[in-house]
Amino acid sequence: MKQSSTLIPTLREVPADAEIKSHQLLLRAGFIRQIASGVYSYLPLGNRVLKKVEAIVREEMDNIGAVELLMPTLQPAELWQETGRWYSYGAELMRMNDRHERRFALGPTHEEVITSLVRDEIKSYKRLPLALYQIQTKFRDEKRPRFGLLRGREFVMKDAYSFHTSQESLDEMYQKMVQAYTNIFSRLGLNFRAVIADSGAIGGKDTHEFMVLSEIGEDTIAYSDTSDYAANIEMAEVVTTYEKSNEALQELTKINTGNHKTIEEVATFLQVTREKLIKSLLFVVDEEYVLVLVRGDHEVNDIKVKNLLNATSVELASPEQTNEVMGCPVGNVGPIGAKVKIIADYGVQSIVNGICGANALEIHYTGVNPTRDFSVDQYGDIRFIQEGDPSPDGKGRILFAKGIEVGHVFKLGTRYSEAMNAVYLDENGRSQTMIMGCYGIGISRVLTAVAEQLADDKGLIWPSSITPYDVHVIVVNMKDEAQKNAGLNLYDKLKQERYDILLDDRQERAGVKFADSDLIGIPVRVVVGKRVSEGIVEVKIRKTGETIELPIEQLLSELPNVIK
């Protein structure tokens, strides 16, 4: 492709609304343009990268026997109502009415559609297992779209679904998918980890996220310093053993703590460590009020609360709700005398002569002892793991890293097939419910992940597997006939050898061409300049900055090694 004939609108200045490096570079290099908040056009370079990512994904999906199809973006509300997600999915589901006032949604995911399709077409165990996938645009009405392609309202996704007659069959496909994902992200040149995760609105159990390690990641990974254990911080199990003090029990006493409300303020005021305090927070769990307790130096993990109570919705009560139910501001809430259900983290059991709110303005209790002074309906692991905690696999200690989620695999079980009556006849002619798996990759997110990990201060650096072009040929001076003719001849020869070539044939200064080339990030640059009269061109490796001079007649034979 000749650069004069395509659309690559590079920018010298950093866009004011671009917060992170990848967003800035993708805009400056002319890969994407924003058309609305969280909605982007993929310009020719961006589109070429997307297509190459898709090709890798297709290869790996096809290799494990998954079959591609394409489902509609527009989904009738009736399907979502069968599973109950029309009501529970939340505000991210883009809903609309057609001219007949029939309700639809723009698909953020396709569990309902694929289940209805397979339910209607597959009747016998002989047709199972079956794995189907698509690559398609999805829609989610994000409250705060940000970071460019990382959190958008319209994005490209690969979603796959598998249907089985047994758990063993699902387990086998799950492992195939995990390996396929590992192959995909390795081929993309990414530094990533597969981590234990929460299934969220999708549902199901046994799920892993594929996280690209990056400081701008919105997820925190908890990993062992001595083993391969890794989990999303939301799901990392706490296995700490809490030692209970043998000090003599004190009397329960009320004390005026004034305007000191936070854990830090109360601990400082009373001159105690935060471990002595009981943090009490009121939650609304499936429309029921639940008081959640953790130790003062710990944080409540609402995902673990949700899983412990097998709930659909868990939200922190508002200050107004807290005041109405508990009779005091948030900073003075406590379990003693509370008229709501109480759950507590295991760490609370070890507190002796602790401190908690007294459900009265500016008042706290001291000498608080669980069991003696209040009852807990259920104990469980409901706090976030912390750096330095023992690793759940018993090997080493926990460290944290930030990650960008680019893939997610789920064992759905019968979550959707049961709700939508997706059944088959087994070998005995009996009706059985299909067992399902679900597997997603954020195709457009990959652009952000690669740009974050592999760029430098000059611009993007694309791995050869997904680079928009293999080689960037730059004619330094298009007014010089020798340079122009040599550049065009080289362009034709490289195309004949089936290389993807971008030829910079613009009437621009050399400095502009070189700066744009660095910004765009094609792996290999071939410069046709003054020495072309001697039959010499300059070859530069974008990743390392290494340059070599080669005779033009040797370029074709040397290029495969240079690209490698």
N, C-alpha and C positions, 0 to 999 in steps of 0.2 A: 504494500500500500504506500502510495506517495503521500507524504505529510501535507502537501499543498492541496490534496483532494479529500482529506478527511477532516473531522471535527475534533481537535485537541486544544481547547481553549485554556492554556496554562495561565496561571496568575503569579505575579511577583510578590504580592502582599498576602499576608495571612488573613483569611476571612475573620471578621470580628466575632461571629457567633460560633466559631469552631473551637471547642474546648480542648480536644485531645489531638495528639500528633497525627493519628491515622485519618481523622476527619479533615484536618487541615491539609494533609498531603493529597488525599483523594480529590479534594476540591481544587487545590492548586495545580495538580497534575492533569486536570481535565478528565477525570474518570467518572465523576458524578456531579449532578447539580440538583439542589433542592427546589421542589416545586410547591411544597406546602410543609408545614411542620411534621417531621417524621416521614415525609414522602419524597422520594428521589427518582430522578431520571438517571439511567445508566448510559453514559455516553459511549462512543465506539470502543475506547480502551477498556472501560469498565465492563461493558457487555462481553468483550472477548475473554476477559478473565473469568467472568461468571460462567461462560460456556465451557471453558476448560475445566473449571471446578466440577461442573455438572458432568462432564465426560468421565472424569476420574470416579465420581460417585456412581455413575451408571456401570462402569466396568466392574467395580467391586460388588455392587448389588447383583449384577448379572452372574458374577462368579460364584455366588452362594445360592443361586437358583431363584432369586426374587424376580418378578415380572413387572414391567412398567405398564401403567395405565394412566389415565388422566380423568380426574373427577371435577365436578363443577365447583366454582367458588361460591356461587349463590346456593344457599342451603335452606330448605323449608323449616320453619320453626317446629313443625310436628315431629321431626326426627329428634331434635334436641329436647323436646318435651318428653319423649319416650324415656330418655335417660335422666331427666330432671335437670340437665345442665342449662336449659334455657333460663332457669330461675337462679341457679347457683353459680354460673360462670362469672357473673359480675359485669361491671361497666365496660370491660375491655371488649366484650362481644358487640360488634357493630350490627345493630338491628335496623330493619327497614320494612316498609309496607309497599306492596305493588299497587297498581291502579284499582285492583279489586279488594284492597285492604287485607290481603293475605300476608302474613308475617314471614320474613326471611332474615337470614344472617349472612354476612360476608365471612366465609370460613376462616377461623384462626387455626383450625385443625380439622381432621376429617374422620374421627372415630365413628361418629354416627352414620355418615354417608357410606363408608366402606362396610360397616356392619350390616346396614340395610341391603347393600348390594350383594354381599356374600350370603346373607340370610335367604335372599330370594332366588339365588342361582345354585347354591350348593346344598344338596340334600343327603348325600351319602358319605360315609367314612372313606370310601374309595377315592374321593376327590381331595382328601386332606392328607398331609399338611399342605398349606398354600400360603405363599408370601407374595404380596403385591406392594408396589411403591409408585410414587409420582414425584415430579419436581414441579412446583407450582407456586404462584403468588398467594400469600396469606395476609390477613388483616387483623390487627388488634388495636383497639382505640386506647393507646397508652396515655395515661394521665399527663406524663411529662416526657415526651420523646426527647432523646438526648444522645450525644456522642455519635452523631451521624447514623451509620448503618447498624450500630450496635443495639440501639433501642428505637426502632421505627414503628410506624403504624401500618406500613405496607412493606413486605419483605419476601424474599424467595427462600423456599424451604423444600427439602426432600423429606417426605414422610412415608414410612413403610409400615405395613400391618401384616401380621401372620396369624393363621388360624390352625388349630391343632385338636387332636382327639385325646391327648394326654399331656400331663405336666412334663414328662420326660421329653416329649417331642418339642414342647415350647423351650425347655432348657437347652436343647441341642441347637435350635434356631437362635436363641439368645446369644449363645457363645459364638456362633457363626457371625452374628451381627457385630458383637464386640470386636472380633478379629477383623472384620471388614472395616469397621470404623478406625481401628488402629492402623490398618493399611492406608486408608484414605488420608488421615491426618499426618502420617509419616510421609506419604508421597507429596503432601503439600508443604513439607519442610518445617512443620510447626513443632514447638516444644510444648507438650501437652501431658495431662494426666487423666486417667479414668478414675472418677471418684464416686463413692457411695452418695446417693442423692435422695431427695424427696420427690414424690410423683406429682405433687401439686394438684392442679385442676384436672389433670388427665386421669388420675386414679391409678389403682394397681399397686403391686408390691415388687420388691427386688428391682431396683432401678439404679442406673449409673449415668452420670454426666461426664462428658468429655470436655475438660477445661484446658484452654490455652493459657499458659502462665503469663500474666501481664499485670503491671502495677495499676492499670486503669480498669481492671476487671471489677465487675459489680458483685462478684461472689468471692467469698473467702474459703480457701481450701485448708483444712486441717490435715497435716501429714506427719508421719513418723520420721524422726531424724535417723533411724537405723533400719527401717524396713520399707516395703512398698505400699504400706497402708496409706490411703488417702480418702477423705470424705468431704462433702460440702459441710461447712460448719453447722448448718441447720440439722444435719443428721449424725454428726460424730458422737458416738456413745461415750458417756463419761463413766469411767470405771474406777475413779478415785475411791480409796478406802478412807472414811472419815473416823478419826479417833475422838472419842468422847472424854472430856475432862472429868476427873474424879473429885473436883472441888465440891464443897458442901453447898447444898441448894439454898439460895437466898429467898427472902420473902418477896412476893410480888408487890411492887411499889410504883405509884404514879409520881411522875416528875414533870414539872413545867419546863419545856424545851424552847419556849418562846417562838420566834419566827424561824427556827432551824427545822427544815423539812427534809432536805435531801439526805441520803445515806452519809455522804461526806460531811455535811454540816453537823448532823447529829453525832456522828462518831467523834468529830473534833471537839464539839461542845462538851461531850461526856468523857472525853479523853480515853476512848477505847478504840480497838481495831474494828474494821468493818465486818470481820468475821463474827463479831458478837451481835450484830444487828440482824433482824429478820425483815427482809424486804417484802412488802405485802402489796400486791397489785390486783385490782378488780378487772376481770375480763367478762365479756359477753360471749358465751359459748352456746351456739345454736339457740339463741334467744333466752338463755338462762344465765344468771349471774354466778360467776365462780371466782372465789378469792384464791390467788396463786401466790405461794410463798417460796422464796429462795433465800439463801444466805446473803448478807449484805455485800459481800465481795463478788457475788455472782449475778448473771443476767438471765432473765426469763427467756426461754426459747419457745415461742408460740407454736412453732411447727411440732415440737415434741409434746406440747400441751394438747394440740389437736389430735395427734396420734394416740396419746395416752387415753384420751376421752373418746376416741373414735368419732370425732366431731366433723361436721362439714364446714363450719365457720367459727373462727376464733378472732375476736377483735378486742383491743384494749378499751375499757369503758372510758367515756369522756369524763372530764372533771365534773361536769354537771350530773352525770349519772352516778359517779362515785359519791358525790356529796349527798345525793338523794337516797342512795341505798345504804351507805355506811355512816351518814350523818356527820361527815367531816371532810376537809380537803384531802387531796391525794397524799400529801406528806405525813398525815397522821393516821392513816389506815393501819389496822392490825387485826389479828385473828381472834383475840379474846372477846367473847360475847358476840361474835359475828353471826348473823342469821342466814348466811348463804353457805353453799357447798365450799369446802376448803380442800385444795390439793397442795402438796408440798414436795419440793425436791428432797432427795435423800440427804443432802447436806444439812437440812434443817434439823433432822433427828439428832445430830451430834451437838447441837447448841445447848450449853448449860449457862444459866443465869444471863440470858440474852436480853435484848432490848427490842421493842416493837411499838408501833403506834397504838394509841389507846382509843381510837375512834372518837376523839374529842379535840377541838381546836387547841393547838399548842401544847398538847399533853402526850407523853410517851410512858410506857411501862418499862421498868427495869426489873431484874430478877425473874425474867420470863423463862419458863421451862416447858417445852412441848409435852403433851400427854397430861401433865399435872394441871396446866393452866388453860389448855385448849385442845380440842380434838381435830385430827386431820382425817378426812374421808378417804384419801388415797395418797400414798407416797409413790414417787417415780423419778426417773431421770428426766427432768424438765428444764435443765439449764444449758447454756452454751458451754461447750468445752473451752478451755483456756490454754494458751501457750504454757508449756511446762507440765501440763497434766500427763499422766501415763497414757501411752498409745493404747487404744482399745484392743489391738492384737497382742498386747503384752510385750511388745518390742520397742524400747526407746521411749522418747518423750515427744509431745506434740509441738510442732511449729506451724506457723501460718504463712500462706501465700495468697495473692490475689489471682483470680482467673476469669477468663471470658468463656462462657458456655457456648460451645459450637455444636455439640451433639448430645442426645439424650436417648437412652434405651429403657424400655419399661416391660415388665411382665404384667400385663393387664389382668390375666386370669379370666374370670367370667363377668367382670364389671359391666361391660357393654353388651355382651352376647346374652346374658341373662335378662337384662332390662329390655332388650329388643327382641327376645325370643329367637335368637340365632341358633338353631338346633340342626342336628343331622341324625340319620339312622345308623346305629352301629352294626357290627356283623351279626348281631342277634335280632336285628330289626327294632331295637329299642331307641327311643328318642333321647339324645344326649346334648348337653349344652357345649358349644364350641369354646375352646380355651384360646385366648388371644395374647399377642404381643404387639408392641408399638415402638417405632424407632425413627427419630427425627434428626436432621442435620440442618443447621442454619446456613444455607448456601451464601447468602449475601453477607452474613456475619463473618464468613471466612475472609472476605476482603479486608475488613477491619482488623481481624486477628493477625493476618499476615503483615499488614502495614504497620501494626504496632510492634511486632516482634522483629521484623527484618529491615525496617527503614533506618536511615542514618540522617545526619544533619543536612545532607544535600537533597534527599528525596527518598522515593520508594526503591526497594530492591526486590524484584520478583524472583521467586525460584523458577527454574527452567520448566517445571511441570505445568505452571499456570501463567507464565509470562504472556502478555498480550501479543508480543512478537519475539521471535528468537534472536534477531539481530537488528540493531539500529545502525543503518548506514547513513553517515553524514557527509554530504558534499560541502566542504568549507565555503567555497566560492562558486556559486552557480553561474557567474559571469565568465569564469575561466572555462573555455571550451574543453581543455584537456581533463580538468576535474569533472566537469559535467558529464562528458562522454564516458569516462572511466566509471563514474558513479552509476550511470544508467546501465552500462554493460554488466557491472558487478551485480546490480539489482536483478537483472534478468537471469543471470547465471545462477544466483542463489535461489531464486524462485523455481528454476528448473530442477534444482536439487531438493525441492519441496521444503525449503525453509520458509517460515513466516517472516517477512522482511518489512520493516518500516524505513522508507527512504526519506530523509530530510532534504527535500529539494526546494526549500523556501528561499526567498530572497531576504535573508536575515543575516545579521552579523554573526560571526563565529561564536562569540561569547554567549549570545542568546541561544544558539543551537546547542552548545555544550551544557548550558544550565538547564535547558528543557530536557535534554537527554538524561541528565542525572536525576531530575525531578520525576520523570516518567519511570525510570528504573528498569529498562530492558537489560538482561544479563550481559550482553556483549555489544560493544560499540565498535564499528569500523569507520575510521575517519579517512576520507579521501581528500587529501590536502596537497600542499606544494610538492611533496616528494613523489606524487603520482607520475611526474615526468620521468622519474627514475624507476617506475614500476613498483613503488613501495607504498603500502598503506599502514596506518597505525591501528592496532587492535587494543581495546581497553576492556578489562573485566570490571563490571560495575560493583560487584560485592567487595573485591579486594583493592580496587584502584590500580591494579597491576597493568602496565602497558608494554606491548611488544610491537616491533615493526616487522612486517612480513612482505615478501614479494607477492604481488597479486596472484601469480600463478600457483603459489603454495597455499593460498588462503583456503581454498576448498578442501584440500586434504588435511589441513591443520584445524579447521573449524570444529569438527566433532570433538577433538580433544580440548579445545578452548572452552566449548560449551560445557563439557563435563567438569 
